[in-house]
């Protein structure tokens, strides 16, 4: 007991006893996180305004604002535009390409028969995917739809995909891909407790159906608002009627959040700061000469704004606006002084501050600063480390795109091909296990690229020789191409060289000389 408590005890024992009891209760309460992150006593935490809620309060009720601000940043802020396009280009690039890989052992096929079946399917898929008729709007082929859907997913946090069938006289397949922007999935009028932000839930809380507005909610059109209810799975066919591309960050979350959501404020403030610095630098560059003369008012020179030709003035209707021009000469009346004629500006703190903010933004987007700004000025090791970290994220999102977009659409295509008799697949429509065996596929995208191609290729050769990897995988990683297509082409090329009386002696000599040079350089090191 301290001196204060002793003094109170002498005057009022009851109050002293309450103080002792309260202190003991406080000691019991202040354990674990209550001494740090959950503390309500520390001054550093008292000013922290926080309020948590369910996914409905934290996410669903804020989505409209988040989506519109995210799209505004994409359209008007270069850094946001570059970040989203950077991710889109590295993840999808020109489009993920089908590489059919069936389970031939389960299907009872030899490797040669499986290879022939896979080649046939890839040809049929090319027929469908490279036509704009695979798009419900008849504007994009399948690979362009991948780019558009993924960019929309990043920008709005989600995108919906319908898979209707509409047959066209000049196309063999009726499968169409229809992209739906996130805003159109919304709740129709009424207070149905099972519909949350356009998503209808079943009795177990599962997603049962989506409600899609026939018109975009942000349109200025005065058309009657109507909604279409689309069940997630067909009642009889169990077919997936609609695909929902979103990334969950919390359990029981049904709608996606734009990837820029955590950095919206940072991006906007940085954009304002950059614009202010750009304007200030532009004003500072407008050197103006002021001349003071003696005489009456009628002989005075032009006032602010009149030194610039009227046809070149951008704000001549505003009497309160003064325009400066490069090299302008303005006369002043007697007694008038110009306080500044050539304001110099050199904000040395601009670049370090922008770099610091960009590092934080890049961290939130899983994009190292060097990759975010495409600014590789560090050492080879540091630049390679940045690329490796970025490609961890790129590969994860590529797998997401392949699993949630490409594969379901491919399975729909394969089902139609089997029904039309263009693909022979016994048991495909009757046995789910056989169907899965036929639907096996890989989706290859753009390669990572190399900072030092020679080192990367040599490392790939060593991995293959030591059976840490395969030629097929290394070919996809290094060049993004198909090994078997390359192999067949190489066989034709070498046969043509032999038939023409040429051989690969020169190539072998150069390869041997290059290896000897590397050994010599390693010895010098």
C-alpha positions in Angstrom: 0.0 0.0 0.0 1.4 3.4 -1.0 1.4 6.6 1.0 -1.9 7.9 -0.7 -3.7 4.7 0.2 -2.4 4.8 3.8 -3.6 8.4 4.1 -7.1 7.5 2.7 -7.2 4.5 5.0 -6.8 6.7 8.0 -9.6 9.0 6.9 -11.9 6.5 5.2 -11.1 2.8 5.6 -14.1 1.9 3.3 -12.8 3.9 0.4 -9.3 2.5 0.9 -10.6 -1.0 0.8 -12.4 -0.3 -2.5 -9.2 1.1 -4.0 -7.3 -2.1 -3.0 -10.0 -4.3 -4.5 -10.2 -2.3 -7.7 -6.4 -2.5 -8.1 -6.5 -6.3 -7.7 -9.3 -6.6 -10.3 -7.4 -4.4 -12.7 -4.3 -6.5 -12.3 -6.3 -9.6 -13.2 -7.9 -7.9 -16.3 -4.6 -6.5 -17.6 -3.1 -9.7 -18.8 -1.9 -10.9 -22.2 -2.9 -8.6 -25.0 -4.5 -6.2 -22.6 -1.0 -4.9 -21.9 -0.2 -4.2 -25.5 -2.5 -4.3 -28.6 -5.8 -4.5 -26.6 -4.7 -2.0 -23.9 -7.3 0.6 -23.0 -5.1 2.4 -20.5 -2.0 3.3 -22.5 -1.9 6.9 -23.9 -0.6 5.6 -27.2 -3.8 3.5 -27.6 -6.4 5.9 -26.2 -6.6 7.9 -29.5 -7.1 4.8 -31.6 -10.6 4.9 -33.0 -11.8 1.4 -34.0 -15.0 -0.4 -34.5 -15.4 -3.9 -35.8 -18.3 -5.6 -37.4 -19.2 -8.7 -39.4 -18.4 -9.0 -43.1 -21.7 -7.3 -43.8 -20.8 -4.1 -41.9 -17.1 -4.1 -42.7 -17.2 -5.2 -46.4 -20.7 -5.3 -48.0 -21.8 -1.9 -46.8 -18.7 -0.2 -48.1 -18.3 -2.0 -51.5 -20.0 0.6 -53.6 -17.6 3.3 -52.4 -14.6 1.1 -52.6 -15.3 0.0 -56.2 -16.0 3.5 -57.5 -12.9 4.9 -55.8 -10.7 2.0 -57.0 -11.9 2.5 -60.6 -11.3 6.3 -60.3 -7.8 5.6 -59.2 -7.2 3.3 -62.2 -8.5 5.9 -64.6 -6.8 8.9 -63.2 -3.7 7.9 -61.1 -0.7 6.6 -63.1 0.7 4.6 -60.2 -2.6 2.7 -59.6 -3.0 2.1 -63.4 0.6 0.8 -63.6 0.2 -1.5 -60.6 -3.0 -3.2 -61.9 -1.7 -3.5 -65.4 1.7 -4.9 -64.1 -0.1 -7.7 -62.2 -2.4 -8.4 -65.2 0.4 -8.6 -67.7 2.6 -10.9 -65.6 -0.3 -13.2 -64.4 -2.2 -13.5 -67.7 -0.2 -11.8 -70.4 -1.5 -12.8 -73.8 -3.7 -15.4 -72.1 -3.2 -18.7 -70.4 -2.9 -21.5 -73.0 -4.4 -25.0 -72.7 -2.1 -28.0 -72.3 -4.4 -31.0 -72.0 -3.1 -33.6 -69.6 -5.5 -36.6 -69.2 -5.1 -39.5 -66.8 -4.5 -42.1 -69.4 -3.8 -44.9 -66.9 -7.3 -44.6 -65.4 -8.8 -44.4 -68.9 -6.9 -47.4 -70.1 -5.1 -45.5 -72.9 -1.5 -45.9 -74.0 0.7 -42.8 -73.9 0.5 -42.6 -77.7 -3.3 -42.8 -77.7 -3.4 -40.2 -74.9 -1.1 -37.8 -76.8 -3.3 -38.2 -79.9 -6.5 -37.5 -77.9 -4.9 -34.4 -76.3 -3.7 -33.0 -79.6 -7.3 -33.4 -81.0 -8.8 -31.7 -78.1 -6.3 -28.8 -78.2 -7.1 -28.3 -81.9 -10.9 -28.2 -81.2 -10.4 -25.8 -78.3 -8.3 -23.5 -80.5 -11.2 -23.5 -83.0 -13.5 -22.2 -80.3 -11.1 -20.0 -78.2 -9.5 -18.0 -81.0 -12.9 -16.9 -82.4 -14.7 -13.8 -81.1 -17.9 -15.9 -81.2 -16.9 -17.4 -77.9 -17.7 -14.0 -76.4 -21.4 -13.3 -75.7 -20.8 -9.7 -77.0 -18.8 -11.0 -80.0 -15.9 -8.6 -79.3 -13.1 -10.7 -77.7 -11.6 -14.1 -78.1 -11.0 -16.3 -75.1 -7.5 -15.0 -74.3 -8.7 -11.4 -74.4 -11.6 -12.3 -72.1 -9.0 -13.6 -69.6 -7.2 -10.3 -69.6 -10.5 -8.3 -69.3 -11.9 -10.5 -66.5 -8.7 -10.5 -64.5 -8.3 -6.7 -64.8 -11.9 -6.2 -63.7 -11.4 -8.7 -60.8 -8.4 -6.6 -59.6 -10.1 -3.2 -60.1 -13.6 -4.1 -58.7 -12.6 -7.0 -56.4 -14.7 -9.5 -58.3 -16.3 -10.3 -61.6 -19.2 -12.7 -62.6 -19.2 -15.0 -65.6 -22.3 -16.4 -67.2 -22.0 -19.4 -69.6 -25.0 -19.2 -72.0 -25.3 -21.2 -75.2 -26.1 -19.4 -78.4 -25.5 -21.1 -81.7 -24.2 -19.3 -84.7 -24.3 -20.5 -88.3 -20.6 -19.9 -88.8 -19.4 -21.5 -85.6 -19.4 -25.2 -84.5 -19.9 -24.5 -80.8 -22.6 -22.6 -78.9 -20.8 -22.0 -75.6 -20.5 -18.3 -74.9 -18.7 -16.4 -72.1 -20.5 -13.4 -70.7 -18.7 -11.1 -68.2 -20.8 -9.3 -65.7 -19.4 -6.3 -63.8 -19.5 -6.5 -60.0 -22.0 -3.6 -59.6 -24.8 -5.4 -61.5 -25.0 -8.1 -58.8 -27.2 -6.4 -56.2 -30.2 -6.9 -54.1 -33.7 -6.3 -55.7 -36.2 -4.2 -53.9 -37.6 -5.8 -50.7 -36.2 -6.9 -47.4 -35.4 -10.5 -48.0 -33.0 -11.5 -45.1 -31.6 -14.3 -47.2 -30.3 -11.9 -49.9 -27.1 -10.1 -48.9 -25.8 -7.6 -51.5 -27.3 -9.6 -54.4 -26.2 -13.0 -53.0 -29.0 -15.4 -52.0 -28.1 -17.8 -49.3 -29.5 -21.3 -48.7 -30.7 -22.7 -45.3 -27.1 -23.7 -44.4 -25.6 -20.3 -45.4 -24.3 -21.6 -48.7 -24.5 -19.4 -51.8 -27.6 -20.6 -53.6 -28.3 -17.9 -56.3 -27.2 -14.5 -57.5 -29.5 -11.6 -58.4 -28.2 -9.6 -61.4 -29.6 -6.3 -62.5 -30.4 -6.0 -66.2 -29.0 -2.5 -66.2 -25.9 -1.1 -64.5 -26.9 0.6 -61.3 -24.6 3.6 -62.0 -26.1 4.2 -65.5 -28.0 7.4 -66.2 -30.6 5.5 -68.2 -34.2 5.8 -67.0 -35.0 2.2 -68.0 -37.1 0.1 -65.6 -34.9 -1.7 -63.1 -35.3 -5.4 -63.3 -33.3 -8.3 -61.8 -32.5 -11.8 -63.1 -32.2 -14.6 -60.6 -29.4 -17.1 -61.5 -29.0 -20.2 -59.5 -25.4 -21.2 -58.8 -25.9 -24.7 -60.0 -28.5 -26.1 -62.4 -31.3 -28.0 -60.6 -31.2 -31.0 -63.0 -27.8 -30.9 -64.7 -25.9 -29.7 -61.6 -24.1 -27.5 -64.1 -22.3 -24.4 -62.7 -24.5 -21.6 -64.2 -22.3 -18.7 -63.0 -18.7 -18.3 -62.1 -17.7 -15.8 -59.3 -14.1 -14.6 -59.4 -13.3 -13.2 -56.0 -10.6 -13.5 -53.3 -11.8 -14.0 -49.7 -10.1 -12.4 -46.8 -12.5 -13.4 -44.1 -14.8 -16.5 -43.4 -18.4 -16.0 -44.4 -17.4 -13.4 -47.0 -19.6 -13.5 -50.1 -18.4 -10.4 -52.1 -14.9 -9.4 -53.2 -12.9 -6.4 -52.2 -10.8 -4.4 -54.7 -7.1 -5.1 -54.4 -6.4 -1.3 -54.0 -8.8 -1.0 -51.0 -6.1 -0.9 -48.3 -4.0 1.7 -50.2 -6.8 3.9 -51.7 -6.0 6.8 -49.3 -2.2 6.6 -49.8 -2.6 6.5 -53.6 -5.0 9.5 -53.7 -2.9 11.6 -51.3 0.3 10.7 -53.3 -1.5 11.7 -56.5 -2.6 15.0 -55.0 0.9 15.7 -53.8 2.4 14.8 -57.2 -0.1 17.1 -59.0 0.7 19.9 -56.6 4.4 19.6 -57.1 4.0 19.4 -60.9 1.9 22.5 -60.8 4.3 24.3 -58.6 7.2 23.3 -60.8 5.3 24.5 -63.9 4.5 27.9 -62.4 8.2 28.3 -61.3 9.3 27.7 -64.8 7.3 30.6 -66.2 10.0 33.4 -66.1 8.3 36.8 -66.4 9.8 40.2 -66.8 8.2 43.2 -65.1 8.9 46.7 -66.3 8.1 49.8 -64.1 7.4 53.0 -66.1 6.6 56.6 -65.3 3.4 58.1 -66.8 -0.3 58.3 -66.5 -2.6 55.4 -66.2 -3.4 55.4 -69.9 0.2 54.6 -70.8 0.5 51.7 -68.4 1.3 48.3 -69.8 -0.8 45.2 -69.9 -2.2 43.9 -66.7 -1.8 40.3 -65.5 -3.1 37.9 -68.1 -3.1 40.4 -71.0 0.6 39.7 -71.8 -0.6 36.4 -73.2 -2.4 36.4 -76.5 -6.2 36.2 -75.9 -6.5 33.2 -78.1 -4.0 31.3 -75.9 -5.6 32.2 -72.6 -7.4 29.2 -71.0 -9.4 31.1 -68.4 -10.0 34.6 -69.9 -13.6 34.7 -68.8 -12.6 34.7 -65.1 -11.7 38.2 -64.0 -10.0 36.8 -60.8 -7.7 34.5 -62.8 -4.2 35.7 -63.7 -2.2 33.8 -66.3 1.6 33.8 -66.5 3.5 32.7 -69.6 7.0 31.7 -70.4 9.0 34.8 -71.3 6.0 37.2 -70.8 6.7 40.9 -70.4 4.4 42.9 -68.2 4.5 46.7 -67.6 3.8 48.1 -64.2 2.5 51.5 -63.2 4.7 53.9 -61.3 5.0 52.9 -57.7 4.0 49.3 -58.3 6.5 46.6 -57.5 6.8 42.9 -58.4 7.7 40.8 -55.4 8.8 37.8 -57.5 9.9 37.5 -61.1 11.7 34.2 -61.4 10.6 31.9 -58.5 13.1 29.0 -58.4 11.9 25.7 -57.0 13.9 22.6 -56.1 12.1 20.2 -53.8 14.8 17.8 -52.9 12.5 15.8 -50.5 10.0 15.0 -53.3 11.7 11.8 -54.6 12.6 10.2 -51.3 9.1 10.8 -49.9 7.5 9.3 -53.0 9.8 6.3 -52.9 9.0 5.7 -49.2 5.2 5.8 -49.9 5.6 3.6 -52.9 7.4 1.0 -50.8 4.4 0.8 -48.5 2.0 0.6 -51.3 4.0 -2.1 -53.0 4.1 -4.1 -49.7 0.3 -4.1 -49.5 0.0 -5.2 -53.2 2.7 -7.8 -52.8 4.7 -5.9 -55.4 8.3 -5.1 -54.5 9.2 -1.4 -55.1 11.5 -2.3 -58.0 8.7 -4.2 -59.8 6.0 -1.7 -59.0 7.9 1.1 -60.6 9.9 -1.1 -63.0 13.0 0.6 -61.5 15.9 -1.9 -61.4 19.0 0.0 -60.4 20.2 -2.3 -57.6 22.6 -5.2 -57.9 21.8 -8.3 -59.8 21.1 -10.2 -56.6 18.7 -7.6 -55.2 16.8 -7.2 -58.5 16.5 -11.0 -58.8 15.2 -11.3 -55.2 12.6 -8.6 -56.0 11.5 -10.5 -59.1 11.3 -13.8 -57.2 9.1 -12.3 -54.5 6.8 -10.8 -57.1 6.5 -14.0 -59.0 5.4 -15.8 -55.9 2.3 -13.6 -56.0 2.0 -13.8 -59.8 2.0 -17.6 -59.7 -0.6 -17.7 -56.9 -2.9 -15.5 -58.9 -2.3 -17.4 -62.1 -3.3 -20.6 -60.3 -6.4 -18.8 -59.1 -7.2 -17.7 -62.6 -6.7 -21.1 -64.1 -8.8 -22.8 -61.4 -11.7 -20.4 -61.2 -12.0 -19.2 -64.8 -10.1 -21.2 -67.4 -10.7 -24.8 -66.1 -14.5 -24.5 -65.5 -15.0 -22.9 -69.0 -12.8 -25.7 -70.5 -14.9 -28.3 -68.9 -18.0 -26.7 -70.3 -16.5 -26.7 -73.7 -15.4 -30.3 -73.5 -18.9 -31.4 -72.4 -20.4 -29.7 -75.5 -17.7 -31.2 -77.7 -18.6 -34.7 -76.4 -22.3 -34.1 -76.9 -21.8 -32.8 -80.4 -19.7 -35.9 -81.2 -16.6 -33.9 -82.1 -14.6 -35.5 -79.3 -14.8 -39.2 -78.5 -14.7 -39.8 -74.7 -16.4 -43.0 -73.5 -17.9 -42.7 -70.0 -17.5 -38.9 -69.9 -21.2 -38.2 -69.3 -21.9 -41.1 -66.9 -19.0 -41.4 -64.5 -17.7 -38.3 -62.6 -14.3 -40.0 -62.1 -13.8 -40.7 -65.8 -15.0 -37.1 -66.6 -12.4 -35.7 -64.2 -9.7 -37.9 -65.9 -10.6 -36.5 -69.3 -10.7 -32.9 -68.0 -7.1 -32.8 -66.7 -5.3 -29.8 -68.0 -2.4 -27.3 -67.3 -2.6 -23.6 -68.1 0.6 -22.0 -69.2 1.2 -18.3 -69.2 4.0 -15.9 -69.9 7.4 -16.8 -68.5 9.2 -14.9 -65.7 12.0 -13.6 -67.9 15.7 -13.6 -67.0 18.0 -10.9 -65.8 21.0 -13.0 -66.9 19.8 -15.5 -69.5 23.0 -17.5 -69.5 22.9 -18.1 -65.8 19.2 -19.0 -65.8 19.6 -21.5 -68.7 22.6 -23.1 -67.1 20.7 -23.5 -63.9 17.8 -25.1 -65.8 20.1 -27.6 -67.5 21.6 -28.6 -64.1 18.1 -29.1 -62.6 17.1 -31.3 -65.5 20.3 -33.3 -65.5 19.9 -34.0 -61.8 16.2 -34.8 -62.2 15.1 -31.9 -60.0 12.9 -30.8 -62.9 11.8 -31.8 -66.4 12.4 -30.3 -69.8 8.8 -29.6 -70.2 8.6 -27.6 -67.0 11.8 -25.7 -67.6 10.7 -24.9 -71.2 7.5 -23.4 -69.8 9.3 -21.4 -67.1 12.0 -20.0 -69.4 10.1 -19.3 -72.6 6.4 -19.9 -71.8 6.3 -22.3 -74.8 5.4 -26.0 -75.1 8.3 -28.5 -74.9 6.7 -31.1 -77.2 5.9 -28.5 -79.8 9.5 -27.3 -79.7 10.8 -30.9 -79.8 8.8 -31.7 -82.9 9.9 -28.5 -84.6 13.6 -29.2 -83.7 13.3 -32.7 -85.2 12.1 -31.2 -88.4 14.7 -28.5 -88.4 17.6 -31.0 -87.8 16.3 -33.3 -90.5 16.1 -30.4 -92.9 19.7 -29.4 -92.1 21.0 -33.0 -92.6 19.0 -33.3 -95.9 20.7 -30.0 -97.0 24.1 -31.3 -96.2 24.5 -29.2 -93.0 25.3 -30.5 -89.5 25.6 -29.1 -86.0 29.4 -29.2 -85.8 29.6 -25.4 -85.6 27.0 -25.4 -82.8 28.9 -28.0 -80.8 32.2 -26.0 -81.2 30.6 -22.8 -80.0 29.0 -24.6 -77.0 32.3 -26.2 -76.0 34.1 -22.9 -76.3 31.4 -21.2 -74.1 31.7 -23.9 -71.4 35.5 -23.6 -71.4 35.2 -19.8 -71.0 32.8 -20.3 -68.0 35.2 -22.7 -66.3 38.1 -20.2 -66.8 36.0 -17.3 -65.3 35.0 -19.5 -62.3 38.7 -20.3 -61.7 39.7 -16.7 -61.8 36.9 -15.8 -59.3 
